[in-house]
Amino acid sequence: MSKPLVDDTAGHVVHFVERLDASSPVPSSLMLPKHLGAFGRLFFALVNVLATTAAVDAVYLLWTEETPGLWFNVLFSVMIGAIPVVLWAILIGTGAEAKADLQRQAVWERGRHLAKSWPGIILARDTRLAEEGSVSSFHVMVELDDGSKVSGWWRPLKASSRLLLQPQVPGIGSAVLVWRVAGDKRADSPLIIQVIDPTVVQQRPSS
């Protein structure tokens, strides 16, 4: 897979809508992907504790029992030790991402009363596929009517979301509507790019 078209900020998100309507209400939510809740993180942490304990026991036995040699002990110690390290890294990373998404949503809620929409078209896109062929995520680069460019990403809200197929991803030249706080063009400021499923209909934004 190629790298994303641009280094998108996580707060630039793509929403599918039925029609592009500049007179519609400002989106109330960024609709960011769901994260593990408190119970899920606690359960994951307990699993990590068990995995860490098992890894420590395995490494202890490795160095106290007879083995083929030092190279064997070192190699398998690294392999066994990597398992809990990866699990803890995932848990910590998930928690940090969830906290960051909460902050992005809070920023959007504080400024959304000043948000306005701008029409634009997709200049480029980068689609990522899951193993079964559905779309796992896609990035788009958009040019607005004033000549400025923004970019954003789409990901399913949760694992059980309806699968998105490749023909449903809007293509280059497709019309979009970008919602962002008027006058705020900072790279880390959240914004929403509304798009239409091309297998249903595609139109220019209505005023």
C-alpha positions as CSV (number, residue, x, y, z in Angstrom):
1,M,0.0,0.0,0.0
2,S,1.1,3.5,-0.7
3,K,1.5,6.1,2.0
4,P,-1.4,8.5,2.6
5,L,-1.6,11.4,0.2
6,V,-0.9,13.9,3.0
7,D,-0.2,13.9,6.7
8,D,-3.8,14.4,7.8
9,T,-4.6,15.4,11.3
10,A,-6.8,13.0,13.2
11,G,-9.5,15.7,13.6
12,H,-10.2,16.0,9.9
13,V,-12.9,13.5,9.2
14,V,-15.1,12.4,6.3
15,H,-18.9,11.9,6.7
16,F,-21.2,10.3,4.3
17,V,-24.5,12.2,3.8
18,E,-27.6,11.8,1.6
19,R,-27.2,15.2,0.0
20,L,-24.8,18.1,0.1
21,D,-26.8,21.0,1.6
22,A,-25.1,24.2,2.8
23,S,-28.3,25.2,4.6
24,S,-28.4,22.1,6.7
25,P,-27.5,22.4,10.5
26,V,-23.9,22.3,11.4
27,P,-22.9,18.7,12.3
28,S,-23.0,18.3,16.1
29,S,-20.4,15.5,16.3
30,L,-17.1,14.6,14.5
31,M,-18.3,11.0,14.7
32,L,-14.9,9.7,15.5
33,P,-14.3,5.9,15.7
34,K,-15.3,4.2,19.0
35,H,-12.7,3.3,21.5
36,L,-12.5,0.8,24.4
37,G,-14.6,1.8,27.3
38,A,-13.5,1.7,30.9
39,F,-14.6,-2.0,31.3
40,G,-12.8,-2.9,28.1
41,R,-9.6,-1.2,29.1
42,L,-9.8,-2.9,32.5
43,F,-10.3,-6.3,30.9
44,F,-7.4,-5.6,28.5
45,A,-5.2,-4.6,31.4
46,L,-6.0,-7.8,33.3
47,V,-5.1,-9.8,30.2
48,N,-1.8,-7.9,30.0
49,V,-1.0,-8.7,33.6
50,L,-1.6,-12.4,33.0
51,A,0.5,-12.3,29.8
52,T,3.3,-10.5,31.6
53,T,3.3,-13.0,34.5
54,A,3.4,-15.9,32.1
55,A,6.2,-14.3,30.1
56,V,8.3,-13.7,33.3
57,D,7.8,-17.3,34.3
58,A,8.7,-18.6,30.9
59,V,11.9,-16.5,30.8
60,Y,12.8,-17.7,34.3
61,L,12.5,-21.3,33.3
62,L,14.4,-20.7,30.1
63,W,17.5,-19.5,32.1
64,T,17.2,-22.0,34.9
65,E,16.6,-25.2,32.8
66,E,19.0,-26.9,30.5
67,T,18.9,-25.4,26.9
68,P,20.9,-25.6,23.7
69,G,23.0,-22.6,24.7
70,L,23.2,-18.9,25.4
71,W,22.1,-17.9,21.9
72,F,18.9,-20.0,22.4
73,N,18.2,-18.3,25.8
74,V,18.7,-14.8,24.4
75,L,16.7,-15.4,21.3
76,F,13.7,-16.8,23.0
77,S,13.9,-14.3,25.9
78,V,13.5,-11.5,23.4
79,M,10.7,-13.2,21.6
80,I,8.8,-14.0,24.8
81,G,9.4,-10.6,26.3
82,A,8.1,-8.8,23.2
83,I,4.6,-10.2,23.7
84,P,3.7,-8.3,26.9
85,V,5.6,-5.2,25.7
86,V,3.5,-5.1,22.5
87,L,0.3,-5.7,24.5
88,W,1.0,-2.8,27.0
89,A,2.0,-0.5,24.1
90,I,-1.4,-1.2,22.4
91,L,-3.3,-0.5,25.7
92,I,-1.3,2.7,26.3
93,G,-1.7,3.9,22.7
94,T,-5.4,3.2,22.7
95,G,-5.9,5.2,25.9
96,A,-4.0,8.1,24.5
97,E,-5.9,8.1,21.3
98,A,-9.2,8.0,23.1
99,K,-8.2,10.9,25.2
100,A,-7.1,12.9,22.2
101,D,-10.4,12.2,20.4
102,L,-12.4,13.4,23.4
103,Q,-10.4,16.6,23.3
104,R,-11.0,17.0,19.5
105,Q,-14.7,16.6,20.0
106,A,-14.7,19.1,22.8
107,V,-12.9,21.7,20.6
108,W,-15.5,21.1,17.8
109,E,-18.5,21.5,20.3
110,R,-17.0,24.8,21.6
111,G,-16.6,26.3,18.1
112,R,-19.3,24.7,16.0
113,H,-21.7,27.7,16.5
114,L,-19.1,29.6,14.3
115,A,-18.8,26.8,11.7
116,K,-19.6,27.5,8.1
117,S,-19.6,25.3,5.0
118,W,-17.5,25.6,1.8
119,P,-18.1,23.7,-1.4
120,G,-15.2,21.9,-3.0
121,I,-14.1,18.9,-5.1
122,I,-11.8,15.9,-4.4
123,L,-8.4,16.3,-6.0
124,A,-6.9,13.0,-4.9
125,R,-7.7,10.0,-2.7
126,D,-6.0,7.0,-1.1
127,T,-8.0,3.9,-0.3
128,R,-7.0,1.2,2.1
129,L,-8.5,-2.2,1.9
130,A,-9.2,-4.9,4.6
131,E,-8.3,-8.5,3.9
132,E,-11.7,-9.4,2.7
133,G,-11.7,-6.6,0.1
134,S,-13.9,-4.0,1.9
135,V,-12.6,-0.5,2.5
136,S,-10.9,-0.1,5.9
137,S,-10.2,3.6,5.5
138,F,-9.6,6.3,2.9
139,H,-8.0,9.7,2.7
140,V,-9.1,12.5,0.4
141,M,-7.5,15.8,-0.6
142,V,-10.0,18.5,-1.3
143,E,-9.8,21.8,-3.1
144,L,-12.3,24.4,-1.9
145,D,-13.8,27.1,-4.1
146,D,-11.4,29.7,-2.8
147,G,-8.4,27.6,-3.9
148,S,-7.4,26.4,-0.5
149,K,-6.8,22.7,0.2
150,V,-7.8,20.5,3.1
151,S,-7.7,16.8,3.6
152,G,-9.4,14.2,5.8
153,W,-10.0,10.6,6.5
154,W,-12.8,8.1,6.8
155,R,-12.8,5.0,9.1
156,P,-15.7,2.9,10.3
157,L,-17.1,4.1,13.6
158,K,-16.9,0.6,15.1
159,A,-15.9,-2.9,14.0
160,S,-19.5,-4.0,13.5
161,S,-20.3,-1.1,11.1
162,R,-21.7,-2.0,7.6
163,L,-18.9,-2.7,5.2
164,L,-18.0,0.0,2.7
165,L,-17.2,-1.3,-0.8
166,Q,-14.7,0.3,-3.2
167,P,-17.3,1.7,-5.6
168,Q,-18.9,3.6,-2.7
169,V,-15.8,5.7,-2.2
170,P,-16.2,9.1,-3.9
171,G,-13.7,9.6,-6.7
172,I,-11.6,12.4,-8.0
173,G,-13.7,15.3,-9.1
174,S,-16.6,14.4,-6.7
175,A,-18.3,17.4,-5.0
176,V,-17.9,17.8,-1.3
177,L,-19.0,20.2,1.5
178,V,-16.4,21.2,4.1
179,W,-17.6,22.4,7.5
180,R,-15.1,24.2,9.7
181,V,-15.0,27.1,12.1
182,A,-14.9,30.4,10.1
183,G,-11.4,31.9,10.1
184,D,-9.8,29.0,11.9
185,K,-7.3,27.4,9.4
186,R,-4.9,25.9,11.9
187,A,-3.7,22.5,10.9
188,D,-4.9,20.8,14.1
189,S,-8.4,22.4,14.1
190,P,-11.1,19.8,13.5
191,L,-13.2,19.9,10.3
192,I,-15.7,17.8,8.6
193,I,-15.8,16.8,4.9
194,Q,-19.2,15.7,3.8
195,V,-19.3,13.4,0.8
196,I,-22.0,11.4,-1.1
197,D,-21.9,7.7,-1.9
198,P,-21.4,7.7,-5.8
199,T,-23.4,4.6,-6.2
200,V,-26.5,6.5,-5.0
201,V,-26.2,10.0,-6.3
202,Q,-23.6,12.8,-6.7
203,Q,-24.4,16.5,-7.0
204,R,-23.0,20.0,-6.4
205,P,-23.8,21.5,-3.0
206,S,-27.0,23.3,-2.8
207,S,-27.1,26.7,-1.2
